[in-house]
């Protein structure tokens, strides 16, 4: 074992040097994140060529507004018809679909090499990006260019796919060099348009001064509750064989009150948008397809079929993310390897069932919580579909709150790592 050589002065100098190195690392990562955000904002302001910006993109009904909101949550800028219109949507959709399949032991995906897994994810990402890019390109308002329309559509499709892959590369760089990975890109996309969305929503609502004050008070109470739920945890005490001292009380397994966080809302918006893009693509190819037109109308925000599908997807993702974030099988196996156990619970299968039972309960609580604050406000759309942006605000804030929590935990982990110093 190594030991410290020298007096108090040398020790303080060592501590000061460690603190300065940590601050330097934080500053460097912060600088890289700012640079990546700048590149993202710059790219999101670059419009696609040959697009008539004087005309609005129109998919029909509330579909345009809904896809614009979904795009902004995923780091896209569909309302500006920029090169980043689809954002990280294809990549995030492929990730959640792959993770849902990988949780099941039936497909044996955990035995596949990482290189093969990443390659298959990229294949799925490419397929989704082609569908979304082509669907958007076919509905863009174009200027008179003298070029064949299909050539312009193909150009737009290629640019949108390239823009999406550029954002994937940027998010990957931010994960290794900065803070937050893709979360920062998506947060920036939300921040760019969220204030304007709030102002537009309040203008449409036409509330009086008393109504605005009441709404503000309700918003503050909601923010307080959302933060409390985000940080609330249930702790299961963990014992380790051979350790019987005061440090034993610090060993526990955390399960959040809402184990899935706000991610199910974001992914639900994204996954529900995928069939909309497919149907829009079908209608662009065959405008006489009545079944596609009926399905598109049913999947418009504010329609009953869309609301039911959105709620079902949120519930499914709430349970899926809960078991992805807290995997009882992996935890029970690691506890056996680390000689850990839960009091009055046998290791192995009994431990897995014990954790699984409690996880089911908290996943149910999280699903109900998400439905109450993210889906229930959308009932307003049955009364007036102009309230779309206002009814989406609670869900958007929950997504934003979860993103902040993720970045905070990353910085917290870096601070914990700083506490470990070299012996030699």
RABELVEN-V215595 format. One line per field, one symbol per residue. ss: DSSP state (H for helix, E for strand, - for the rest). burial: + if it has 9 or more other C-alpha atoms within 8 Angstrom, else -. A space follows every 10 residues. Layout:
ss = ???
burial = ???
//
This chain:
ss = -------HHH HHHHHHHHHH HHHHHHHHHH HHHHHHHHHH HHHH--E--- E--------- --HHHHHHHH HHH------- -E------HH HHHHHHHHHH HHH-HHH-HH H--HHHHHHH HHHHHHHHHH HHHHHHH--- -E------HH HHHHHHHHHH HHHHHHHHHH HHHHHHH--- -HHHHHHHHH HHHHHHHHHH HHHHH---HH HHHHHHHHHH HHHHHHHHHH H-EEEEE-EE -----HHHHH -EEEEE---- --HHHHHHHH HHHHHHHHHH HHHHH----H HHHHHHHH-- ---HHHHHHH HHHHHHHHHH HHHHH--HHH HHHHHHH--E E-------HH HHHHHHHHHH HHHHHHHHHH HHHHHHHHHH HHH-HHHHHH HHHHHHHHHH HHHHHHHHHH HHHHHHHH-- ----
burial = ---------- +------+-- -+-----+++ +++--++--+ +-++--++-+ +-----+--- -+++-+++-+ ++++++++-+ ++++++++++ ++++++-+++ ++-----+-- ------+--- ++-+++-+++ ++++++++++ +--------- -+++-+++++ +-++--++-+ +++++-++++ ++++++++++ --+---++-+ ++----+--- -+-------- -----++-++ -+----++++ -------+-- ++--++++++ ++++++++++ ++++-+++++ ++++----+- -++-++++++ +++--++-++ +-+++-++++ ++++-+++-- +++-++---+ ++--++++-+ ++++++--++ -+++++++++ +++++-++++ ++--+-++++ ++++++-+++ +++-+++--+ +------+-- ----
//
